[in-house]
Amino acid sequence: MTGFAFNVRLRFSLTLLAVCAVSYMFAASKWTTKVAAQVSRPVLVSEANSTRALAFDSVTHLREPFAVLSPIKWSADANTRVMLFALNLSLMQGEEARNVLAFAEDAAHVVHPLTVEYVGAVPQQEWMSAVVLRLSDDLKGAGDV
């Protein structure tokens, strides 16, 4: 009788294991989402012999230094918008500029989040993307970022 009980337990255990494995495979295939990642990391365009990104005011096209508040109010707020240029950066279908994160680090190593308002290919230079950032109010008095 002991051999019979062991054999039943073994069959039950193997059946339970098979059911769990099939359930796991079904759940994994049903609830997982395929994610496509970019092959290369985005790279900010900079001038030769410089680690600073090439940037200018998106409205006036003036180079830095940038004031947090623009002397000319071009939008609902008076914050300056800065345009940067990047390689290997494009939005996937359905993504928006808010899907891109941007940060500025000041001399005291405080990291400030920036709002990304636009990401798109530069006209007639589709290999390069333009990124427009809104300078946040907490950058006032932060100095060089």
N, C-alpha and C positions, 0 to 999 in steps of 0.2 A: 504494500500500500504506500510505503514511503516513496518508492520509485515513481509511482503514478502521480502522487502529490507534487513531487519535484518536477516532473515532466509538465504537468498542468501549469505550475507556477512559471516555469521557463517559457512555455508557449505564451502565457498571459503577459509576461514581461517583454518578450520580443514583439508581441502584437501591440502592446502599449507604446513601446519604443518606436515602432513603425508608424503608428498613428500620430505620435508627437512629431516625428520627423516630417511626415507629409503635411501636418498642420503648420509647422514652422515654415516649410517651403512655400505653402500656399499664402500664408500671412506675409512672408517676406516679399513675394512677388506682387501681392496685391497692394501693400502699403508703402513700398519703397518708390522713390521718385528718382528718375535718372537726372543727374546734374551734369551739365557741360561746363567745364572750366576753361578759362583762357590758358593758352599754352605758355605765353610769356607774361611776365609782370609788367604793369605800366611803368613807363620811364618818363619823368618830366624833362622837357627840353630845357637846356641851359646854354649859356654862352661858353665858348671854349675857355678852359682854365678857370672855371667857376663852378661852385657847388650850388649856387642860387638859381632857382628856376627862372626862366625867361617869363616875365609877367608885365602886364600893363593894365591901366584902368580900362575897363571894357567899353566905356562910353567916350572918354576923351582921348584914349590911346596914349596917355602919358605914362612914362616909366616911374618906378618907385623913387622916393618914398611915398607911401600911400597913407592918407589920413583915414581913420575909421569912418568919419562922416565926410561925405562929398560936399565941396563948396556949392555945387549945383544939385538941387534936388531933382533927380531923374525918375524916381519911383515913389511909391507910397511912403517909404522911409527914406532917410537921407544917407543910408549906409553905402559905402563904396563897393562896387563890384570889380573884382580883379579877374582878368583872363590869363590862364596858364595854357601851356601846350603840352600834350602827352603823346607818346608812342605806345602802341600795343594796348590801346584803350578804346573799346567800342561797347555800346550797350547791346544786349541781346534783345530779341523781339519781346515786347511786353515790359521791358525794363524802362525805368525813368531815371532822370538825373538824381533823384533822391536815393537811388540804390547805390550811388557812389559816395563813399565817405572821404572827407578831407579834414586834415588837422593842421594847425600851425603851432610850432613850438617856439617859445620866446627864450631870451638869454638865461632866464632863471629855470629853464627846463619845464615850464608849465605848458601843458598841452591844451590848446583851445580848439574846440570843434568848430568847423566852418560849414555853412550851408552851401551845397552844390545846387546851383540853379539851372545849369545847362551843361550838357555834354553832347558834342556832335562833331562830325568830320569838318575839317577846314575846307571851304570851297576850293576846288581845283587842286587840293593837296590832301586827298582822302586818306592817305597813309598816316596823317597826323590828326589828332583830335583837339578841339578847343574845350576848355573847362572854365566855366564862369562860377566864381565863388563870391558869396556875400560876406564881407568882413563883419564879424559879430561885435556887439557892443562891449563885450568883456576884453576886447583887444585895446581899448582906450588906456593909454598909459603903459602898455606892455612893452613898448620899445620895439626894437628890431625883431622880427619873427622870420 
